[in-house]
Structures are given as structure tokens and as C-alpha cells.
Amino acid sequence: MHSHGMKKYIPRLIAWEVTKKCPLHCKHCRGKSGNLDYSGELSLDEARRLLDNIASFSSPIIILTGGEPMSRSDIYDIASYGTSLGLRVVMAPCGVYMNNDSIARIKKSGIKRISLSIDGKDKETHDAFRQVDGAFDAVIKAARLSKEEALEFQVNTTITKLNYTQLDEILALAQSLGAVSFHPFLLVPTGRGENLKDLEIEPVEYEKVLHWIYKKSKELSIQIKPTCAPHYYRIFRQKEKESGVQVTPETHGLHAMTKGCLGGQGFAFISHTGDVQICGFLEMKAGNIREEHYNFETIWNNSPLFQAVRNLDDYHGKCGYCDYRRVCGGCRARAYAVSGDYLGEEPFCIYSPRREKMRAIKTH
């Protein structure tokens, strides 16, 4: 499969939806989760076989997500097993089930960090988004407990029209709670989020938010990392260039190496029934864990879907020839949501690549 000269792709992050069960009912939920019993999720034995295979050829961070991962009683067994294989296991709970006892179990299972989602500066904004009363208080309490118990946590925020004017306050809140990093997610309207198209900020606002993120990341010591916003890496380079700095691995370390969309390239998503996707937002099946006898590696290397998204030069529209395509790549899920073409151009990007300008000159 990997001939000489071909780049070898190895998963660096795998988000695994261990369950769809969840006490919340969030407006933007990719998984359309709810407090139901979903059948078909991988058993503990299957989970171990999957983790064995992943660890046999790679060493990614495993994100246990859901639904609410803590609604699985064997979640600590899954985490301990992943940890025993040398994998870094992290978890994305919603905070509702967190108390001193569960935090002790989280730490004992080897989970070094959790992510908590805060989608508003206050109860009103957050609870309206999460569609559950008391969600804000629960997540703040979870953050405080984590801080007390020395469990590292990051704050994730899904940015929409409801809260993008509150970003300064949300970031300040994350800092005051003691978060180690702040991860703003730019809304991808899929799953339950399809009805949120009217909540998605306009491309121009989007660009402004990314400029704000850049500015804050320069000013503050807290790590700030935007997610599902691949064009941040174009803006990052443009801004650095304006101040006379060329972005290289030597000058910027990991920041220079990180690219926009890692879907299918350094990142994969595994659904609660074992379907493998390039990310949680692009609901196209690249293969299924059970059908491949728990061989994730085969899907990762051989899936035509994964191979297609790795071939950046064949993307359609301006994403296929943009001078920033290697560092950005556009959001495949957003392209698919808007045009039905997962290789299409990113609809929320306002940048005009050079070749477009060249073409315009030639045709006039």
C-alpha cells in the first residue's frame, strides 16, 4: 500500500463514540444523542480487541466521547485497558455525572485529561443551547472539582450566533476555572446541528473570530486551539508573515506542523456501532470495525474514502489549487453539508487563492 515516495499516514487522534446514551439534548449534537438505550455499541471485549489493533501499529490519543461516555459502567475498564497498552486516553464527559468518586476512578484508569464543554458565559446561554436546565451549573461544578482533584481539563466551546459575542467572557471563565487549554469549535451543521444553519456565523464573522483567536493566543498563556476551523492555519501564516515571520517547524514547533483538517489524515472517528469515519461530522462510512474483525488498521490504510481525502490536489473548486491547501484543506464535512460533495471547496472561506487570480488575468 505504501510505496516509496508515498506519505505514510498514521493516526494521531481517534475519537471513539463509546455510547450514544446521554442525559443532555444539545442543539448542535452531531450524534443526535439522547437518554435512551442504544443497542449495538461495542462490548468491553470488542473494545479491547479494537484497542489492541490500534496499538499494534500506532500510538494515537484516544478520545472517549459519546453521548456521555460516563453513562457506560465499563468506561473505566476501557480506559484502563487503553492505558495499559501505552495509549494516551482522554475523555469528553458533559459534567453531569462527575463527583469526587468518579474523578478518582477517572484518574485511576489512567485518563490524564478531560474536556468540558462550555457554550455560554452564563446559565442562560449555555442551558438554552444544551436544552437542559442545570447543565451550566453541572459543568462549572465538574470543572471546580477537577481543579481541586488535580485532573487536567480543557474547555471546548461550539461557536454560534448565540455566543460568538461572548467569546471574551467564555475564555475568561475558562481561565478562571483553571482550564489548561481553550478549544473553540466552529459549528459544523450536521446531525442535530442541521437545523442550526441559521445559527452558523457568516463567513466574514468566521474570519473575524479566527483573527480574534490568533490575537488571544499571542497575548495569553493558556493554550488556544481552534477545531473544525481549518482556515485558521492560513490566517496564522498570513498574520505571522505580516509581522515578518515565516512559519517553519524550527520557529513555531508543533504549531507549524499542525494542519487544518486532519480528517482521515491524522484523525479518525469511530461510531458507537463501529463505523469508521474521517471525522464525527462527515457521516460517510469508511468501513466497520466488526465487519473488518476489529482491524482498524486495514480501514485506515485501505479505505477509498480515506485515500480520497488524503489526495489534496484532487479536491474540487478552489480547495484543489489553493496555495494554503497543505496547511488548511477546508472542512470536508461542511463542504458535504452545503454541496453534497465531500471533496468540494470549503463554503465558509473568503480567501481567493492565487491561481484564481491568474486565471482571471488570462481570461480578461
N, C-alpha and C positions, 0 to 999 in steps of 0.2 A: 504494500500500500504506500509506504513512504519511500519513494525512490530518492536517489541523491538529488540534492538541489531543491527538494520539496520541503517546505517548512513542516516541522513536526509539531502538531498541536497537542497540548497536554492540559487537562482540566485543572484550573487553579481554584475554582469555586463551584460547588454544586449545591443548589438549593433543592432540598427534598421536602416535599409536602407530605409529612408523615401521616397526616389526617386532614379531613375537611371539616371535622367537627369543631364548632366554635360558639362561644356564648354571645359574641357580638354579631352585628349585621351591617358592616360598613358599606357606605355608599360606593366606594371605589373597588370593592373586593374583586380581585382577579378570579378568585376561586368560587365566587357566589356561595361562600360558606354559610353555614347556619348551625343551630344547635340540634342537629339530627344525628342519627347513627348512619354513617355512610358505610356501605358494605364494600368489600374488595380491597381494603388497604392492606399493604404488605404486613405479614405477620412478623414476629420477632425473629423467627428462624430465617424467613426470607430477607429480612433487613440485614441479618448477619452475612448471608451469602452475597448480598449486594455490596456491602462494605468490604468484604474480603476481596471481591473482584476489583473494586475501585482502588484499594490499597495495593493491589498486586502490580499496578502499572503507573500509579500517580500518587501525589500526596496533597490533594486539594483541601481547602477549608470546606467542611460540611456544614451547611446551614440547615438546622432542623426547623422547618416552618410549617404552616398549616393554612387554613384553620388555626386552631390553638394547639400547638404541639403538646402542651401540658394536659390536654384532655385525654391523652394516651397514658394509661397507667404504666406502660413499659418504656416510657420515653427515656428514663434514666438508664435502663438496661441497654437501649440502643446507643445512647451517648457514651456509656462506659465501654461498650464494645468498640465503637469507633476510636475512642481514646486509646484503648489497648493496642490498636493496630498502628498507632502513631499518627492518626489523623487529628487535625485541629477541628474540634466540634464546637459550633456556636448555636445559639437558639434564638428564635424570634417569638417570644410569648407576648400576649396582649396585656399582661399585668394582673388580670382578674384573679388568677389562682396563686399569686405569689405571696408567700409569708415566710417567716424565719425558717420554718421547717423545710419548705420546698426549696428555698435558696441554699440551704445546707446540702440538700440532695443534688441540686444542680452542680454545686461546686465539687462534691464528692465524685460525680460522674465524669469529671474532667472538663466540663464546659467552662471556658475561661472568659467568655464574653456573651452578653445577650444584647438584643436590640429591642428598644421600646419605642412605640410609635406615638408621637405627639403631633396632632394635626391642627392645633389651635393654641393661642396664648392663654385661653381660659376654657372653663367648663362649657360655656355656651357654644363656642365654635367647634370644639373637639367633640362634644357629645352629639351635636347635630349631625356631624359627619359620620360618627361611629353608630349613630342611631340607637344608642343605648344610654340611658340615664346612669350617671355614676362612672362612666368609662374614664373620664378625665381624672377624677379623684383616685381611681384604682391605679392608673398608670403612674401618677405622681407618687403615690404611696409605694408602688413597686420600685420606682427609681430611688426613693429615700432609703428603703430597706436595703437595696443593692449596694448603695453607697456605704451604709452602716456595716454591712457584712463583707465589704471589700470585693464585691462581684462587679467586674468591669461592665459598663453598659454604654451603648451608643444610642443616640436619638435619631430616629428616622421620621421625616415629615413629608407627606404627599402634598405637593404644592398645587393648589387650585385657585379659582377666583374667590373662593370663600376665605382663603387665608394668606394670599400672597402679599397683602399689605401688612400682615402681622409678622413677617419673617424676622425682623429685628428682635421683636419681643420673644418669639419662639426660640430663637438662637440664645438670647439672654437667659431664658428659662432653662434651656438645656445646660448652659454653663453653670448656672446657679445650683442645679441639681447634682452637678459633678460628672456629667457625661464625658467620656473620653473622646468622642467624635460626634459630629453632626452630619447626617446624610439626607440632604433634600432630594426627594424623588419627584421627577416631573411626571405628572399623571399620564398614564397610557390608557386610553379608553377601551378596555376590553373586559370581559366577564361582566360583573355587575356595573363596571365603570362605563359600559357602552352608553348608558343613559346619562352619562356625565359629560357628553360632548359640549354641553353648554357651560360646564364648569372648567373646561380646559382653557388656560390662559392663551391669549393671542400670541402668534409667533413673535411679534415685536416686544410684548411684555416678557415673553420667554427669554429673549435675548437680554433684556434688562436684568432679569433675575439672575442669569448666568454671570453678568458683569458684577452684580452685587456679591455673588458667591466668590468671585475672583478677588474682589476688593477685601472682603471679610477674611478670606484665607490668608491674605498678606498681613492683615492687621492683628489677627487673634492667634493665640497659641493653640486653641482647640483645633483638632484636625477637622477639616470640612471637605466632604467628598460627595459631589453630586452623582446621582444614579439615574439611569434612563434619560440622560441628557448628553448624548454623545458629542454634540457640538460644543460642549464646554471645552473640550480639548483643542478645538480650533481657536476659540476665544482666548484660552490660556496662552496659546502660542502667539496670537496676534498682540495681546497685551504685553507679553514679555518682549516681543520684538520692538514694540513702540518704545519701550524703555531701554532698547539697545541690547537685549539679551537673546541669544539663540538657545533654544531648549535642546539640551543633549542629556544623555544618561549621566555624564560627568557633572554637569551643572545642577541638574534637577532630580537626580536619582530616580526613584520609582515613579515620580510624577511625570517624568518624560517617557517612561516605559508604558504607563497605563494608557490604554486607548479607550475611545468612547464605548461603542457597543461590543461587549465581549461574548455576546450570544453565539454559542456554537464554536467559539474560538478559544476562550479560556473559561467559559461558563456554560453550565447546563442546568436544566430544571427537570426534576423527576416528580411526576404527579402521584397522588395517593394510591392510584391503581397501577403505578409502574410505567406509565407512558413517559417517554423521554422527549423533551422539547429543548429548543435553543435557549429559551427563557420562559418565565412564567406567563408572560403576556402574549406570546405568539402561540396560539393554540393549534399547532400543527405537529402531528406525531412523527418523530424521527425513528421510533421503534418502541418496543415494550420490554421491560426487564424480565417479566415472566416468560414471554414468548422467546426471548433470547437466552433462557436458562440462566438468568442473573448475570449475564455477561455484558456489563455496561460498556466495557472497552470496545467490543465489536460495534455497538451502535455509535459510539463516539468516533471511531475511525472510519466506519464504512457507510454511515447513513448518507444518502444522496442530499438530504436537506442540510446536514452539517457541512458537507462538501461544497454545496452551492453558496452558503453564506460566507465561507472562507475565501471564495474567489471574488475579491472586491472589485476587480477590473470588469467583471461582468454584471455589476449592479446596473439597474436601468436608470435613465434620466441623469441628472447632474451628479448623483452619488457615484456613478460609474467612472467619472473622469475628474471629479473634484480633486484639487491639489491637497486637500486635507483628508482624503478618503482613508488613508492608512491610520490616521490618528482618531478619526471620528467614525465613519462608516454608517452614520444615520441610524435611527431606531427602526429595526425591521418590523417590529410589532405595530408601530404607529403607521408605517408605510402600508402594511397589510390592512389595518383597520380603516384607513382612508381610501385606498385604491384597490384593495383585494390582491395586491402584488407585493409579496414579502421581499422581493428584490428591488422594489420601486424606490423612488427618491424620498427622502425624509420630508414629510409635508410641513414640518414646523421649523424649517431652516430658512433664514432670509439671506444667506450668503450666495453670491453668484460666483461660481468658480471661473478660473481664468479661461478655460477652453471655450466657455460660453461667450466670453468677451471676444476671443479670437474669431470665433465663428461669425459673430455679429459684424465684425470689421470686414471679414471676407465677403459676406453676403451683401453688404451695402456698397 
